Amino acid sequence: MSSQEITTLMEMGFTKERAERALAVTNNKGVEPAMEWLLAHADEEIPTGSSGDGVGGNNGNNAPSNSEPSSTDSSEPKQAKSLKCEDCGKLFKDASEIEYHAAKTNHSNFSESTEEKKPLTEEEKKAQLALLEEKIKKKRAEREEQEKRDALEREKNRIRSGKDMTAAKAKMEEMEMKKIVEQRKREKAEEKVARERVKAQIEADKAARKAKLAK
């Protein structure tokens, strides 16, 4: 189970427990199958750590019977069926939804409510599915755009690196050519000095022979 998939589902408004459950039920096939399962089972209770606290659970067995006298119904306190955000009036099924809502909106005033969170109608499910699909498309487009930018940056770096290598190679070749030219100059200078030395020696030998003949 990918933590990135859980985060994506939570960003779409689902609680962590429902996201984990959806991914597990759909065999971790990805965000879209999990999202479709969540919309199809929007009214299904997701078990949490506590099952008998009466908040966010299935309270059908504890609901007062319709056969009881009306006087009993009015005397007994009504059972909480949901949690309510006093800041925006939104209803929640369990504490995990409250935690996510509080983290997302910074709302902090919550209370128990006898109102029951109404299940989504087919039209609402379709609208929410369309909205979530739009979010997925947007995130996919953003990811593809980022991948294009990354690929372009990598190509620029590759070209820049290639140019740097070409420039470095050209500079090395230039330095090597300078060394060769300087070596040839030194060799020519040494050859000239050697020729001058031989020429001087020949002239000295000639002068010595002339002086000997003159005597």
Secondary structure as UniProt FT lines:
FT   HELIX           3..11
FT   TURN            12..13
FT   HELIX           16..25
FT   TURN            26..28
FT   HELIX           31..40
FT   TURN            41..43
FT   HELIX           60..62
FT   TURN            66..67
FT   HELIX           70..75
FT   STRAND          82..85
FT   TURN            86..88
FT   STRAND          91..92
FT   HELIX           95..105
FT   STRAND          110..113
FT   HELIX           122..214
//
